[in-house]
Amino acid sequence: MQVFLTAAQVSEMLQCSMSMAYRIMRRLNQELEADGYITIGGRISRDYLCERLNIEDQHEKKEGVNSGKTKDV
């Protein structure tokens, strides 16, 4: 799983234009910088994006369907 998303991935995930994706990423990176984190231009943390937009990470959901669970025999 990728930790950081590009604008194209954010655009696809949020079903928005590339310019909107860049605006969202810029704003979230500014928030992270204000909190003392180092950011990478043109990338955003998948976890932070999902947390701030209050959305469920579909990628994580697909991978974690059976994680940690065992089937009773």
N, CA, C and O atoms as a GROMACS GRO file, in nm:
protein
  292
    1MET      N    1   0.083  -0.118   0.000
    1MET     CA    2   0.000   0.000   0.000
    1MET      C    3   0.088   0.125   0.000
    1MET      O    4   0.187   0.132   0.073
    2GLN      N    5   0.051   0.221  -0.082
    2GLN     CA    6   0.125   0.346  -0.087
    2GLN      C    7   0.088   0.433   0.033
    2GLN      O    8  -0.028   0.446   0.070
    3VAL      N    9   0.190   0.492   0.091
    3VAL     CA   10   0.168   0.579   0.206
    3VAL      C   11   0.127   0.718   0.158
    3VAL      O   12   0.041   0.782   0.220
    4PHE      N   13   0.187   0.766   0.048
    4PHE     CA   14   0.159   0.898  -0.005
    4PHE      C   15   0.086   0.888  -0.138
    4PHE      O   16   0.114   0.800  -0.219
    5LEU      N   17  -0.007   0.979  -0.158
    5LEU     CA   18  -0.085   0.984  -0.281
    5LEU      C   19  -0.043   1.102  -0.367
    5LEU      O   20   0.001   1.205  -0.315
    6THR      N   21  -0.055   1.087  -0.498
    6THR     CA   22  -0.032   1.196  -0.591
    6THR      C   23  -0.164   1.268  -0.618
    6THR      O   24  -0.270   1.222  -0.576
    7ALA      N   25  -0.156   1.380  -0.688
    7ALA     CA   26  -0.276   1.456  -0.722
    7ALA      C   27  -0.371   1.372  -0.809
    7ALA      O   28  -0.493   1.380  -0.793
    8ALA      N   29  -0.315   1.293  -0.900
    8ALA     CA   30  -0.399   1.209  -0.985
    8ALA      C   31  -0.476   1.108  -0.901
    8ALA      O   32  -0.593   1.082  -0.927
    9GLN      N   33  -0.410   1.050  -0.801
    9GLN     CA   34  -0.477   0.953  -0.715
    9GLN      C   35  -0.582   1.019  -0.627
    9GLN      O   36  -0.690   0.964  -0.606
   10VAL      N   37  -0.552   1.139  -0.576
   10VAL     CA   38  -0.649   1.213  -0.496
   10VAL      C   39  -0.769   1.250  -0.582
   10VAL      O   40  -0.884   1.237  -0.538
   11SER      N   41  -0.743   1.295  -0.704
   11SER     CA   42  -0.850   1.331  -0.797
   11SER      C   43  -0.942   1.212  -0.823
   11SER      O   44  -1.064   1.227  -0.824
   12GLU      N   45  -0.884   1.097  -0.845
   12GLU     CA   46  -0.963   0.976  -0.869
   12GLU      C   47  -1.040   0.934  -0.744
   12GLU      O   48  -1.158   0.899  -0.752
   13MET      N   49  -0.973   0.938  -0.631
   13MET     CA   50  -1.034   0.897  -0.504
   13MET      C   51  -1.154   0.985  -0.468
   13MET      O   52  -1.256   0.936  -0.422
   14LEU      N   53  -1.139   1.118  -0.491
   14LEU     CA   54  -1.244   1.213  -0.452
   14LEU      C   55  -1.338   1.247  -0.566
   14LEU      O   56  -1.436   1.320  -0.547
   15GLN      N   57  -1.308   1.196  -0.685
   15GLN     CA   58  -1.387   1.224  -0.805
   15GLN      C   59  -1.399   1.374  -0.826
   15GLN      O   60  -1.509   1.429  -0.838
   16CYS      N   61  -1.283   1.439  -0.830
   16CYS     CA   62  -1.277   1.583  -0.852
   16CYS      C   63  -1.171   1.613  -0.958
   16CYS      O   64  -1.099   1.523  -1.002
   17SER      N   65  -1.161   1.739  -0.997
   17SER     CA   66  -1.063   1.778  -1.097
   17SER      C   67  -0.922   1.775  -1.037
   17SER      O   68  -0.905   1.773  -0.915
   18MET      N   69  -0.823   1.775  -1.124
   18MET     CA   70  -0.684   1.777  -1.079
   18MET      C   71  -0.655   1.906  -1.004
   18MET      O   72  -0.583   1.905  -0.904
   19SER      N   73  -0.709   2.018  -1.051
   19SER     CA   74  -0.681   2.145  -0.983
   19SER      C   75  -0.740   2.145  -0.842
   19SER      O   76  -0.678   2.198  -0.750
   20MET      N   77  -0.856   2.087  -0.824
   20MET     CA   78  -0.917   2.077  -0.691
   20MET      C   79  -0.833   1.984  -0.602
   20MET      O   80  -0.813   2.012  -0.484
   21ALA      N   81  -0.784   1.875  -0.660
   21ALA     CA   82  -0.700   1.782  -0.584
   21ALA      C   83  -0.573   1.853  -0.536
   21ALA      O   84  -0.533   1.837  -0.420
   22TYR      N   85  -0.511   1.933  -0.624
   22TYR     CA   86  -0.392   2.008  -0.584
   22TYR      C   87  -0.423   2.109  -0.475
   22TYR      O   88  -0.343   2.127  -0.383
   23ARG      N   89  -0.538   2.175  -0.483
   23ARG     CA   90  -0.576   2.272  -0.379
   23ARG      C   91  -0.595   2.204  -0.244
   23ARG      O   92  -0.549   2.254  -0.141
   24ILE      N   93  -0.661   2.089  -0.245
   24ILE     CA   94  -0.682   2.014  -0.120
   24ILE      C   95  -0.549   1.970  -0.063
   24ILE      O   96  -0.524   1.984   0.057
   25MET      N   97  -0.462   1.917  -0.149
   25MET     CA   98  -0.331   1.870  -0.104
   25MET      C   99  -0.248   1.986  -0.047
   25MET      O  100  -0.183   1.970   0.056
   26ARG      N  101  -0.250   2.099  -0.113
   26ARG     CA  102  -0.175   2.216  -0.067
   26ARG      C  103  -0.222   2.257   0.072
   26ARG      O  104  -0.142   2.284   0.161
   27ARG      N  105  -0.354   2.262   0.089
   27ARG     CA  106  -0.410   2.304   0.218
   27ARG      C  107  -0.373   2.205   0.330
   27ARG      O  108  -0.332   2.246   0.438
   28LEU      N  109  -0.386   2.076   0.301
   28LEU     CA  110  -0.353   1.977   0.403
   28LEU      C  111  -0.204   1.976   0.435
   28LEU      O  112  -0.166   1.959   0.551
   29ASN      N  113  -0.119   1.994   0.334
   29ASN     CA  114   0.025   2.002   0.359
   29ASN      C  115   0.060   2.125   0.442
   29ASN      O  116   0.150   2.119   0.525
   30GLN      N  117  -0.011   2.237   0.420
   30GLN     CA  118   0.010   2.356   0.502
   30GLN      C  119  -0.026   2.329   0.647
   30GLN      O  120   0.043   2.375   0.738
   31GLU      N  121  -0.135   2.255   0.669
   31GLU     CA  122  -0.174   2.219   0.806
   31GLU      C  123  -0.066   2.134   0.872
   31GLU      O  124  -0.031   2.156   0.988
   32LEU      N  125  -0.014   2.037   0.797
   32LEU     CA  126   0.089   1.950   0.852
   32LEU      C  127   0.216   2.029   0.884
   32LEU      O  128   0.279   2.006   0.987
   33GLU      N  129   0.255   2.120   0.795
   33GLU     CA  130   0.373   2.203   0.818
   33GLU      C  131   0.355   2.290   0.942
   33GLU      O  132   0.448   2.308   1.020
   34ALA      N  133   0.235   2.344   0.960
   34ALA     CA  134   0.206   2.428   1.078
   34ALA      C  135   0.220   2.347   1.207
   34ALA      O  136   0.253   2.402   1.312
   35ASP      N  137   0.196   2.217   1.198
   35ASP     CA  138   0.210   2.128   1.314
   35ASP      C  139   0.352   2.075   1.328
   35ASP      O  140   0.381   1.995   1.418
   36GLY      N  141   0.442   2.119   1.239
   36GLY     CA  142   0.583   2.081   1.252
   36GLY      C  143   0.626   1.961   1.170
   36GLY      O  144   0.739   1.914   1.185
   37TYR      N  145   0.540   1.911   1.084
   37TYR     CA  146   0.575   1.795   1.002
   37TYR      C  147   0.645   1.840   0.875
   37TYR      O  148   0.622   1.951   0.826
   38ILE      N  149   0.729   1.754   0.821
   38ILE     CA  150   0.792   1.777   0.692
   38ILE      C  151   0.699   1.720   0.586
   38ILE      O  152   0.650   1.608   0.600
   39THR      N  153   0.674   1.797   0.481
   39THR     CA  154   0.584   1.752   0.375
   39THR      C  155   0.658   1.741   0.243
   39THR      O  156   0.768   1.794   0.227
   40ILE      N  157   0.597   1.672   0.150
   40ILE     CA  158   0.652   1.656   0.016
   40ILE      C  159   0.552   1.720  -0.080
   40ILE      O  160   0.435   1.681  -0.085
   41GLY      N  161   0.599   1.818  -0.156
   41GLY     CA  162   0.512   1.885  -0.252
   41GLY      C  163   0.457   1.787  -0.355
   41GLY      O  164   0.530   1.703  -0.406
   42GLY      N  165   0.329   1.799  -0.384
   42GLY     CA  166   0.267   1.711  -0.482
   42GLY      C  167   0.229   1.574  -0.428
   42GLY      O  168   0.185   1.487  -0.503
   43ARG      N  169   0.246   1.555  -0.298
   43ARG     CA  170   0.209   1.428  -0.232
   43ARG      C  171   0.136   1.460  -0.102
   43ARG      O  172   0.157   1.565  -0.041
   44ILE      N  173   0.050   1.368  -0.062
   44ILE     CA  174  -0.020   1.383   0.066
   44ILE      C  175  -0.034   1.245   0.130
   44ILE      O  176  -0.053   1.145   0.060
   45SER      N  177  -0.025   1.241   0.259
   45SER     CA  178  -0.041   1.116   0.333
   45SER      C  179  -0.182   1.062   0.313
   45SER      O  180  -0.280   1.134   0.333
   46ARG      N  181  -0.193   0.937   0.274
   46ARG     CA  182  -0.324   0.874   0.254
   46ARG      C  183  -0.404   0.877   0.384
   46ARG      O  184  -0.523   0.909   0.383
   47ASP      N  185  -0.339   0.845   0.495
   47ASP     CA  186  -0.408   0.842   0.624
   47ASP      C  187  -0.460   0.980   0.663
   47ASP      O  188  -0.573   0.994   0.710
   48TYR      N  189  -0.376   1.084   0.644
   48TYR     CA  190  -0.416   1.219   0.682
   48TYR      C  191  -0.530   1.269   0.594
   48TYR      O  192  -0.624   1.332   0.643
   49LEU      N  193  -0.523   1.241   0.465
   49LEU     CA  194  -0.630   1.281   0.374
   49LEU      C  195  -0.762   1.219   0.417
   49LEU      O  196  -0.863   1.288   0.427
   50CYS      N  197  -0.762   1.090   0.442
   50CYS     CA  198  -0.886   1.021   0.482
   50CYS      C  199  -0.937   1.072   0.616
   50CYS      O  200  -1.058   1.089   0.635
   51GLU      N  201  -0.844   1.097   0.709
   51GLU     CA  202  -0.884   1.148   0.840
   51GLU      C  203  -0.948   1.286   0.829
   51GLU      O  204  -1.055   1.309   0.885
   52ARG      N  205  -0.884   1.377   0.757
   52ARG     CA  206  -0.934   1.515   0.747
   52ARG      C  207  -1.063   1.526   0.667
   52ARG      O  208  -1.146   1.612   0.695
   53LEU      N  209  -1.081   1.440   0.568
   53LEU     CA  210  -1.203   1.445   0.487
   53LEU      C  211  -1.311   1.352   0.542
   53LEU      O  212  -1.421   1.343   0.486
   54ASN      N  213  -1.278   1.283   0.650
   54ASN     CA  214  -1.372   1.192   0.715
   54ASN      C  215  -1.429   1.090   0.616
   54ASN      O  216  -1.550   1.070   0.606
   55ILE      N  217  -1.336   1.026   0.544
   55ILE     CA  218  -1.376   0.923   0.450
   55ILE      C  219  -1.306   0.793   0.486
   55ILE      O  220  -1.198   0.793   0.546
   56GLU      N  221  -1.367   0.684   0.449
   56GLU     CA  222  -1.309   0.553   0.474
   56GLU      C  223  -1.214   0.519   0.360
   56GLU      O  224  -1.248   0.538   0.243
   57ASP      N  225  -1.097   0.470   0.392
   57ASP     CA  226  -0.997   0.435   0.292
   57ASP      C  227  -1.038   0.303   0.227
   57ASP      O  228  -1.025   0.197   0.288
   58GLN      N  229  -1.086   0.309   0.104
   58GLN     CA  230  -1.131   0.190   0.032
   58GLN      C  231  -1.017   0.092   0.008
   58GLN      O  232  -1.038  -0.029   0.011
   59HIS      N  233  -0.896   0.144  -0.016
   59HIS     CA  234  -0.780   0.057  -0.040
   59HIS      C  235  -0.752  -0.026   0.084
   59HIS      O  236  -0.730  -0.147   0.074
   60GLU      N  237  -0.753   0.037   0.199
   60GLU     CA  238  -0.727  -0.032   0.325
   60GLU      C  239  -0.840  -0.131   0.355
   60GLU      O  240  -0.815  -0.240   0.407
   61LYS      N  241  -0.960  -0.093   0.323
   61LYS     CA  242  -1.077  -0.178   0.349
   61LYS      C  243  -1.067  -0.308   0.269
   61LYS      O  244  -1.096  -0.415   0.321
   62LYS      N  245  -1.026  -0.297   0.141
   62LYS     CA  246  -1.013  -0.415   0.056
   62LYS      C  247  -0.907  -0.509   0.109
   62LYS      O  248  -0.928  -0.630   0.111
   63GLU      N  249  -0.792  -0.455   0.153
   63GLU     CA  250  -0.683  -0.538   0.202
   63GLU      C  251  -0.714  -0.597   0.339
   63GLU      O  252  -0.667  -0.706   0.370
   64GLY      N  253  -0.788  -0.528   0.420
   64GLY     CA  254  -0.809  -0.568   0.558
   64GLY      C  255  -0.936  -0.648   0.584
   64GLY      O  256  -0.975  -0.664   0.699
   65VAL      N  257  -1.000  -0.697   0.481
   65VAL     CA  258  -1.126  -0.768   0.499
   65VAL      C  259  -1.110  -0.886   0.594
   65VAL      O  260  -1.191  -0.902   0.685
   66ASN      N  261  -1.009  -0.968   0.574
   66ASN     CA  262  -0.991  -1.086   0.658
   66ASN      C  263  -0.868  -1.078   0.745
   66ASN      O  264  -0.827  -1.178   0.804
   67SER      N  265  -0.807  -0.962   0.755
   67SER     CA  266  -0.684  -0.950   0.834
   67SER      C  267  -0.715  -0.967   0.982
   67SER      O  268  -0.808  -0.906   1.036
   68GLY      N  269  -0.634  -1.049   1.046
   68GLY     CA  270  -0.647  -1.068   1.188
   68GLY      C  271  -0.761  -1.160   1.230
   68GLY      O  272  -0.778  -1.185   1.350
   69LYS      N  273  -0.837  -1.210   1.138
   69LYS     CA  274  -0.947  -1.299   1.172
   69LYS      C  275  -0.915  -1.439   1.125
   69LYS      O  276  -0.858  -1.459   1.017
   70THR      N  277  -0.951  -1.535   1.206
   70THR     CA  278  -0.932  -1.675   1.166
   70THR      C  279  -1.067  -1.740   1.148
   70THR      O  280  -1.164  -1.704   1.214
   71LYS      N  281  -1.071  -1.832   1.061
   71LYS     CA  282  -1.197  -1.903   1.033
   71LYS      C  283  -1.208  -2.022   1.128
   71LYS      O  284  -1.116  -2.103   1.140
   72ASP      N  285  -1.321  -2.031   1.195
   72ASP     CA  286  -1.345  -2.145   1.283
   72ASP      C  287  -1.374  -2.268   1.200
   72ASP      O  288  -1.448  -2.263   1.102
   73VAL      N  289  -1.312  -2.378   1.241
   73VAL     CA  290  -1.331  -2.504   1.168
   73VAL      C  291  -1.420  -2.596   1.245
   73VAL      O  292  -1.448  -2.707   1.200
   0.00000   0.00000   0.00000
